[in-house]
Every structure is written in C-alpha cells, then in structure tokens.
Amino acid sequence: MNGLHSVWIALNANGVRSIELEHRWWLLGLIPIAAVVVVAFFLDRARPTLRFARGDEAHALPRGAGAAARTISMVLVAVAALLVTVALSGPFVRGEPDAATSEGIDIVVALDVSGSMRAADFRPKDRISVAKEVIRDHVLSRPRDRVGLVVFAGEAFTQAPLTHDKALLATVLDGVRSGVIADGTAIGDGLALALARLETSKAKTKTVILLSDGDNNAGQLAPETSLSMAKELSIKVFTILVGKGGRVPFPDGVDIFGAPRFVTVDMPVNPALLKQIARDTGASFFQATDKKSLETSFQKILEALDRSVLEGTPSVRKPLPLGVLLFFPAFVLLVAAAILRLTRGSIVP
C-alpha cells in the first residue's frame, strides 16, 4: 500500500508526463498486436457460421448477441495485450527524495530559553511560544533535512541530536519551557554545543540557527571562543535577535479577576555580538520584533540553505515502477474475454 501511495503522490504532483520508460523498444510490440487485431476482426466478420440457401436475406439479418460478445472479447484481448506490452516497456515515475538516503542539510537550532524569552512583546503570546511555533512550521516541515535542537539559558543542553524523526522533534520542542534551566544567557555555551552536534556530520551543507533575545552574561565559554570554533569547522551560524530590547511588557502573575498582569521591564540586548557571529561565519543576521518578521527571517535562511544544496550534487529520486500495476488488469481482461468467448461468443451453435 505504501508503494501505491507513493506512486499516487508522484503522479498527482508531476502529472502523466512524468512517466518514463526503461525499455522503450518493447513498444515496438504494439505494431504486430495492432496488425493481429485488425486481421482477426475482419476474419471474424467474414467467416460464415451457418450457410443459408437464401444468403441475401440472411446477410440482412441483424448481428446477434453472440457476434457482439465475440467483438467485445477481441477488444478485451487487444487491450490486455496493450497493457502487457506497456508493462514490459518498464514505465516508472520518480518519487520524492528519500529523507534517509538523499542529500540534505544538517541544521541545529540553538534556542534561548532564558527567563527574558517570556517577555510578552509578541502578543498575544510570549517570545518563546512564537519561536517554537515558527521552528515547528518552517524547520520541522523539511523532510530531507536532519534537525537537532540545543537549548540554553545559564547553561546549554542538547534536547535532540540530529535526526530525520520530525515527530519526535515536535514532541521535544513542545516540552521546551523557560525556567527549567538556571537563568542567564550563555550564548557562547549554546553555540559551542550546537557546533559539537555538527562536528561529525557528513552533510555537505550544515548550519546553526541561533535565536536569542539578550546579551551573553553566563556560561563557561565566551562567544568569541565559540565563534572561532565555527570558523574552524566552516559552519555558518545564522543569528536571529528575538525582540527589540529596551522596555518591554513582562508577565507578573494575574490580577484579582484571573487576567494576566504585566509590568514593564528593561531588556538589554547585544545585536552587535549576533551580527559579528553571523558575519564572521559567512551567514546573515536578522532581527524579529513580531511573528511575521520571525517567519520571514526563517524563510530567508532556509532559502539561502536550499540554494547552497542546488549548487552541489543533485538529489536522487528513487524510481517507482508502474508495470506491475498493469499486469493485474490485463489478467482480468483476459479472463473476461475467455468467459465471453466460451459462452455467448462461442462459434459453436
């Protein structure tokens, strides 16, 4: 059933024109088949079954059900022969690239989960909720790429290694929360851990997408040290500054009616650091102040990565054979023709 589903998807996406033939010369068999059908048709119509003394009047009689059954049986045999000949020519369509075997991109997302990511300037949701939604919609929807997830606040942790299992990644991403890790913004540690996940990658294109809303103020490694690692490994680090910094609304419990209460707090940012990381690794820096601009940032990053793949080895699309799908209807038609020929279409009175 999976094969039929794959064939259906390929035909639906690319149309009948996407069908290719592996053994085109088998189609030459259609010429003798057509000749045999034409000769058999005329012989059947010319051959008398009974002789009448008054032939003119007998010739004027309408053809009966038996004659129609014989004609239909010949048509069924001709169609069956056509199907078998086409099946032997090896028709196939090319399916979608297999994510487990085809060339893709290795992406590690380094997500800031510090307390400041709870800032509510992405209303009606906070920064971290919107970031998770955009990652799920834009990164986890890419079937060919392997994706990993690193989170950092005062420390950095691997939430998921590089994998094609997007369902697992979605589950892991749903569970990401602020406040679980000691607070702070260890950009250097988060970047270093993301790079470590890519160090043994065999992919031709590998990258880190780093999202943070603050300045480096925690961790064991300075961002400059991690930047040197990225340059040494030739890994591009795209950076996104989430939020605009300055005074932003921050949740402060609920009021007496149960509605969320907010206070205005000052959120320091360091766009210069994120710009330097992106620039020195040959990537790009983006700043997102709402969901739309965050989505645009991811779209531009992924478009840039796709262009880099197109410049390399083209992906291989596995051929999906169609011939086997033609043999069964051909067999059914031959059985139907035989039944007609032995019953209503029989030449024996």
N, C-alpha and C positions, 0 to 999 in steps of 0.2 A: 504493500500500500504506500510506503514511503517513496518508492520509485515512481509510482503513478502520480503521486502528489508533486514530486519534483518536476516531472515531465509537464504536468499541467501548469505549474508556475512558470516554467521556461517558455512554453508556448503562449501563455497569456501575456507574458512580459514582452516577448520579441516577435510574436506572430508566426504564421506558417512559413514566411520567408526565411526564418532562422533554421529551417530543416536542412541538413547537409546529408550527402550520400557518401558512404565509404567505398562502395563497389559500383560505380556508375555503369560499368559495362553490362551488368545484369539487366539493365533496362532494355538492351537490345532484344531480350527475350519477348518483349511486347510485340515485336513485329510478327514472328511466327504465330503467336497467340491470336493476334488480330486476323491473320490470314485463315487460320483454322476455324475461327468463329464464323467468318463470312462464308467459307465453303460449307461448313456444317449447316448453316442457316438455309442456304439455298438448296442443298441436297435434301434437307428435311421437308422443305416446301414442295420440291419437285417429285419426291418419291411417292408413288401411289400406295395406299394401304389396302384398298379394295378396288376391284375392277367392275365397272358397271357397263351394261350394254349401251345405255344412253349417257355417254360421258359428258355431253354438253350440259345436260340438266344436273348431273351430279356435281360438276365443277361450279355450278351456280349456287350450290347449297352453302350456307354459312359454315365457317370453321367452328367446330365444337369445342367443348371444354378440354378434351384431350389434346387437341392441337395447341391450344393456348398454354396448357401445362407443359408441353414439350418445349415451346418457345421460352417460357419462363425458366425452365430448368437449364436451358442452354445459356441464358443470360446470367443465371446464378453461377454456373461453372466458369463463364468468362470473367465475371467479377472476382471469383475466388482465385483464378489463375493470375489476374492482375494484382491482387493483394499479395500473393505469394512471391511474384516477381519483384514487386516493390520492396517486400520484406527482405529478400535475398540481396538487394542492392545496398543494404545496410544503412537505412535512414537513421539519423540521430539529431538531437539538439544539444546544445551546450548549456549545462546547468550553471547555477550560481557558484562562484568560487567557494571551495570547501574551507571554512574557517580554520580547521585543524591542520590543513596541509599547505594552503596557499600563502603567498607572501602578504604580510600585513604590517601594521605598525604596532610597536610596543609603547604603551602610554602608561605612565604612573602619575596619578593625580595626588598632589600633596595639598591637603585641605587643612586650613587653620580652623581649629575648634576651640580657640580661646574664648574666654567669657565675653569679650567685646563683640564676637560674632552673634551675640543675642541682641545687638542693637536693632531697633525697630524702624530704621530709616528706609527699609524695603517694604513698607506697609502694604497690605495688612499682615505680612509675615516678616520674620526677622531675617538677618543676613544668611545664617547657616541653613535655614529651611529653603530659601530660594536657591542657594548654591547647590544644595543636594538635588533639588528638582531639575536644575539645568544640567548637572552632571548626568543624571539618570536619562534625561531626554536626548542629550546630544552625544555623550560619550558611550554610554552603555547600549545605545541602539546600533552600534557599528559591529556587524557580525564577524568581520575578518580580523579585527584588531584584538590583541591581548591587552587587558587593562589591569592595573594594580592600584591599590589605594593605601596611602600613608596619611595619617592624621597627626597633627602636632598642636601643642599648646605650650606648657612649660617643658614638656618632653615630647618625643616623637615615637610613634608606634606604627608598625605595619598592620593594617586592618585586613588586607587581602593581597597575596602575591600576584604576579602576572598570570592571568587566566582568560580563557575564552568563555568561561561559565558566567554569562551575564546575569542569570537568575540568582546565582549565589552572590554576585557583587551587589545586585539591587537589594537583597536581603541585608547584607552587611552595611550598605550605605544607609538604609532605613534606620539602623540601630545607632548610627553616629549621633552623639549628643555633645553639647558643651557642658563643662562642669565635671566630667568624669576624670579627666587628666588634670594634674596640678596646673594652675593657671599661669599664664605668661605667653609669650610669642617667641618660640625657638625656631626662627626661620632657618638658621644655619643647620640645626639638627634635622629638621623636616626635609630640607633639600638633600642633605647627605644621605639620609635613609632612603629617599626616593631614588637617588643615583645608585645606591647599593643594590636595589632591586633590579636595575637595568644593566649592572656591570657584566653579567654573564649572558645577556641577551644576544641571540644570533640574528635578530632582525636588522635589516638594512636601515630602517628608519626607527629611531627610538627617541622619546622625548619625555620631559616632565612638564606638567601644567601645575603651576604653584599658585594657589589662591590664599591671600592673606589680607587682613584689614588693618594691620598695625605695623609697628616697628620691632626689630629684633631686640628683645630685652630679657631673654632667658636661654637656657641650653648650654651644652658643652662646647659646641663649635661655633666659631664666628662665621657669618655668611660669606666673608671673603675666602675662608678656607674651603667651604663647600663649592663656591664658585670656581676655585682653582681645580677642584676635582671634576667638575662638569666640563671644563675646558680640556682637561687631560683626557677625559673619556669621549670627547667630541659629541656631547649630548646637549641638544638645545633645551633651554628652560624658558618656556613661555610663562610670563607672570601676569597676574590679574590683581589689581588693588580693588578690594570689595569695599564700597562705601567711599565717602568723600572726606572723612576726617572732620575734625573740629567738634562743634557741639551737636550732638545727635540725641534723639529720644531713646531711653533705655528702660526696660521693664522694671517695675518696683512693686511687685505684688498686685493685689486687687483692692478696690475700694469697698465700702460697706454694701454695695449692691452686687459685688462679684465681678465687676467690669475691670479689665486690666488698667493698671495705673502706671504712668510713665514719668520719669524725671529726665531732665536734660543734663547730660554729662559730656565732658570733653574727651574726645578720642584722638590721640596722637597717631599720625601716620608717617611713613617714610617712603614716598614714591620714588625718591632718588635711588634708594637701595634696589627696589624691584626693577627699575629701569636699567640699572647697571647690570644686574644679573641677566636680564633678557638680552641686552645689547652685546655683552661680552661673550655670550654663547651663540650668537647669531640668530636669536629669536626676536620676539616682539613683546612689548609691554602694553597692557590695556588697563583702563580704569572703568569700573562699572558702578553706577550710582542707583540703578534700579534693575528689575528683572530683564527688561528688554535689552538694555546695554550689556548685561552679563551674557545673555543668549547671543548677541551679536559678537561679543568677544570670542566665545567658544566656536561660533561658526567660522570666523576668520582664521582661528588657529587650526581647526580641522581642515579647512580648505587649503591652507599652506602645507599641511602634512600630506594631504592627498596629492598635491602637485609634486611633492618630492617622491612619492611612490610611482607616479606616472613616468617620471624621468628614469626610473630603474627598470628592472626586468618585469615584463607584463605578467599579470596573473594567469594561472592556468585554470580553465573551466572544464570540469570533467564532462565527457560526452555521455549523454543519456540515450541508449538505443531505443528505437521505436519499432524495429522489425518484429520483436516478439509480440507486440500488441496487435499485429496484423494477422498472425497465423491462426489465432483462435476464431475470429470472424470468418476467415477463409474456410476453416474446417466446418463451421456451422453452415455456411452456404453450400458446401459440397454435400453435406448430409441432407439438407433440404432439397437440393437438386436430385439426389438419388431417390428420395422418397417420392417426389413428383414423377420421376421417370418410371418408377416401378408401380405406381398407382394410376392416377388419372392420365398421365402422359405416356403410358405404355403403348407400344405399337402393336401389341398382341391383342386381337379383338376379344 
